[in-house]
Amino acid sequence: AAGRRFFLNMSFQNSHFSYALPPDRPRPFQPGEIDFDASFARFPRDKTPIVRNAYYNAIHDCDQQLGRFIQALEACDQLDKTILVVMGENGEAFYENGIVCHAGLPRAPALRVGLVIHAPALANPATIDYPTELVDVVPTVFGLLGWKSHPNFQGLDVLADDRPDLRDRLLFFHVENPLVSSDALLYQDRWKFIHVRATDSYELFDLAEDPREQENLIDRKPRLAAQLRATLATWRAQQL
């Protein structure tokens, strides 16, 4: 109301297991009550539809809370003067690749998230089909504002004219918890390479032909696998 610039970060935690909601919140997806033995690491496979519905109900509630925030920005005439970024911290798996939630291997269901940037004063509406990761969000916002990225930023402005060509684009993923230790990379938005450190095993998937990551090509593409293995090892060494 005072016209001052502001920054606000909001995190909706009820989209995480056990997807808890207050009693009075709507739950349109049914059946969705987790009244059986379940955790973020495992639950009975035959109960998957129920757990997924509980997740959908939590996401539905997040959407409603976001709607309240957007209405508040509209009411004080700030929405079109604000850069609004809506993104997922992580996806959620429901046994698509034999894993659940998002603490397991860096497989597609846990990595694919939505990203929407609303900045009508600075950008025209468009769908950008360019591989993007969370470390790219701040540099992209800086680009919209005409600011230079900080040298410590590892991400890039995905809206910039000089962004890397898709043939050179690399995305990196890291999972480290008591259940899983793994690194992975995505090359050219097609080749997915995974290193499972606990077993020192490797996987290679062609997402263009196998988006569900079902066929491991590690033995059929030895040269590509060796190249990506070296790239991933270099990245990990630099991080450490």
C-alpha positions in Angstrom: 0.0 0.0 0.0 2.9 2.3 0.7 4.3 1.7 -2.8 7.6 0.2 -1.5 9.3 -2.6 -3.4 9.0 -6.0 -1.7 10.2 -9.6 -2.0 8.2 -12.5 -0.6 8.9 -16.2 -0.6 6.1 -18.7 0.1 6.5 -22.4 0.6 3.5 -24.8 0.7 4.7 -27.7 2.8 1.5 -29.7 2.8 2.3 -31.0 -0.7 4.9 -33.3 1.1 4.0 -36.6 2.6 1.7 -37.2 4.5 -0.1 -34.4 2.6 -1.8 -33.2 5.8 -4.7 -30.7 5.5 -6.8 -28.9 8.1 -10.1 -30.7 8.7 -12.2 -27.9 7.0 -10.3 -27.9 3.7 -12.0 -29.4 0.6 -10.8 -32.8 -0.6 -12.3 -33.3 -4.1 -10.2 -36.4 -4.9 -11.5 -39.5 -3.3 -10.8 -42.0 -1.8 -7.9 -40.0 -0.3 -7.5 -41.0 3.3 -4.2 -42.6 4.3 -5.5 -44.9 7.1 -2.9 -47.6 6.5 0.8 -48.1 7.1 2.7 -45.7 4.8 5.7 -43.4 4.8 7.5 -41.1 2.4 9.7 -44.1 1.4 7.1 -46.8 0.9 3.5 -47.7 0.9 1.5 -50.7 -0.4 1.4 -50.7 -4.2 -2.3 -51.5 -4.2 -2.9 -48.3 -2.2 -1.2 -46.1 -4.8 -4.5 -44.5 -6.1 -5.4 -43.5 -2.5 -2.0 -41.9 -1.8 -2.1 -40.2 -5.2 -5.5 -38.7 -4.4 -4.2 -37.5 -1.0 -1.4 -35.8 -2.9 -3.8 -34.3 -5.4 -5.9 -32.9 -2.6 -2.8 -31.2 -1.1 -1.9 -29.7 -4.4 -5.5 -28.5 -4.8 -5.2 -26.7 -1.5 -1.9 -25.2 -2.5 -3.6 -23.9 -5.6 -6.4 -22.3 -3.6 -3.9 -20.6 -1.3 -2.0 -19.3 -4.3 -5.3 -18.0 -5.6 -5.8 -16.1 -2.4 -2.4 -14.5 -2.8 -3.0 -13.5 -6.4 -6.4 -12.0 -5.5 -4.6 -9.9 -2.8 -2.1 -8.6 -5.3 -4.9 -7.7 -7.7 -6.9 -5.9 -5.0 -4.0 -3.6 -4.2 -3.2 -3.1 -8.0 0.2 -4.9 -7.7 -0.2 -8.0 -9.7 0.9 -6.6 -13.1 3.7 -4.7 -11.4 5.1 -7.8 -9.8 7.2 -10.7 -11.1 5.3 -13.7 -9.8 7.2 -17.0 -10.0 5.3 -20.3 -9.3 7.5 -23.4 -9.3 7.7 -26.9 -7.8 10.5 -27.8 -5.5 10.2 -31.4 -6.6 7.9 -33.8 -8.3 6.3 -36.9 -6.8 6.6 -40.5 -7.8 4.0 -43.2 -7.4 5.8 -46.4 -8.4 6.2 -45.3 -12.0 9.8 -46.5 -11.8 9.5 -48.6 -8.7 10.0 -45.6 -6.4 7.7 -43.4 -4.4 7.6 -39.7 -3.3 10.9 -37.8 -4.1 13.6 -39.1 -1.8 14.6 -41.9 -4.2 16.6 -42.1 -7.4 16.6 -39.0 -9.6 13.9 -40.4 -12.0 11.6 -38.3 -14.1 8.5 -38.2 -11.9 10.4 -36.7 -9.0 12.3 -34.2 -11.2 9.7 -32.8 -13.6 8.1 -29.8 -12.1 6.1 -26.8 -13.3 7.6 -23.3 -13.7 5.4 -20.3 -14.5 6.7 -16.7 -14.5 4.1 -13.9 -14.7 5.7 -10.6 -15.6 3.4 -8.8 -18.0 5.4 -5.5 -17.9 8.6 -7.3 -18.8 7.7 -10.4 -21.0 5.2 -11.4 -23.5 3.1 -14.6 -23.0 4.9 -17.7 -24.3 5.7 -21.3 -23.7 9.4 -21.9 -23.5 10.3 -25.5 -24.2 13.9 -25.3 -23.1 15.3 -27.6 -20.4 15.4 -25.5 -17.1 16.4 -26.3 -13.5 15.7 -24.4 -10.3 19.2 -22.8 -10.2 18.1 -21.0 -13.5 15.2 -19.2 -11.9 17.0 -16.3 -10.1 19.3 -15.6 -13.1 16.2 -15.5 -15.4 14.5 -13.0 -13.1 17.6 -10.9 -13.0 17.6 -11.0 -16.8 14.0 -9.7 -16.8 15.0 -6.8 -14.6 18.1 -6.0 -16.7 20.5 -7.0 -14.0 23.7 -8.9 -14.4 23.9 -12.4 -12.9 26.2 -12.8 -9.9 29.4 -14.8 -10.7 28.5 -17.4 -8.1 25.2 -18.2 -9.8 25.4 -21.7 -11.4 22.2 -21.3 -13.3 21.6 -19.1 -16.4 19.0 -16.8 -17.9 16.9 -19.2 -20.0 15.2 -16.3 -21.8 18.5 -14.7 -22.9 19.4 -14.6 -26.6 22.8 -16.1 -25.9 21.6 -19.1 -23.8 23.4 -22.3 -24.7 22.2 -24.2 -27.8 20.2 -27.3 -26.9 23.1 -29.4 -28.3 25.3 -28.1 -25.5 22.7 -28.0 -22.6 23.5 -29.9 -19.5 21.3 -30.2 -16.4 22.6 -31.9 -13.2 20.8 -33.6 -10.3 21.9 -34.7 -6.9 20.2 -36.9 -4.3 21.8 -37.4 -0.9 19.8 -38.9 2.0 19.8 -42.0 4.2 18.0 -43.9 1.4 19.8 -42.9 -1.7 23.1 -41.4 -2.9 23.0 -40.6 -6.5 24.0 -38.1 -9.2 22.6 -37.7 -12.7 22.7 -35.4 -15.7 20.4 -34.6 -18.6 22.2 -33.9 -21.9 20.5 -32.2 -24.8 17.1 -32.7 -23.2 17.4 -36.3 -24.3 20.1 -38.4 -22.7 19.7 -39.1 -19.0 22.7 -40.6 -17.2 22.4 -41.8 -13.6 25.2 -42.9 -11.2 24.0 -44.8 -8.1 26.9 -44.5 -5.7 25.8 -47.1 -3.2 26.2 -49.8 -5.9 28.5 -47.9 -8.2 26.1 -48.7 -11.0 25.1 -46.6 -14.0 22.0 -46.1 -16.1 21.5 -44.4 -19.5 18.1 -43.6 -21.0 17.0 -42.0 -24.3 14.1 -39.9 -23.1 13.2 -39.1 -26.7 12.3 -42.8 -27.3 11.8 -43.9 -23.6 10.4 -41.0 -21.5 9.4 -43.4 -18.7 13.1 -44.5 -18.3 12.4 -48.2 -18.7 15.3 -49.4 -21.0 18.9 -49.0 -19.8 21.2 -48.4 -22.7 24.4 -48.3 -20.7 25.9 -51.3 -22.6 24.5 -50.4 -26.0 25.9 -46.8 -26.0 29.4 -47.3 -24.5 31.0 -44.2 -26.0 28.2 -41.8 -25.0 28.1 -43.4 -21.6 31.8 -42.9 -21.1 31.5 -39.2 -22.2 28.6 -38.5 -19.8 30.3 -40.5 -17.0 33.4 -38.2 -17.2 31.2 -35.1 -17.4 29.2 -36.1 -14.3 32.4 -37.0 -12.4 33.9 -33.6 -13.3 30.8 -31.8 -12.1 30.7 -33.7 -8.8 34.4 -33.0 -8.2 33.9 -29.2 -8.8 30.9 -29.1 -6.5 33.0 -30.8 -3.7 
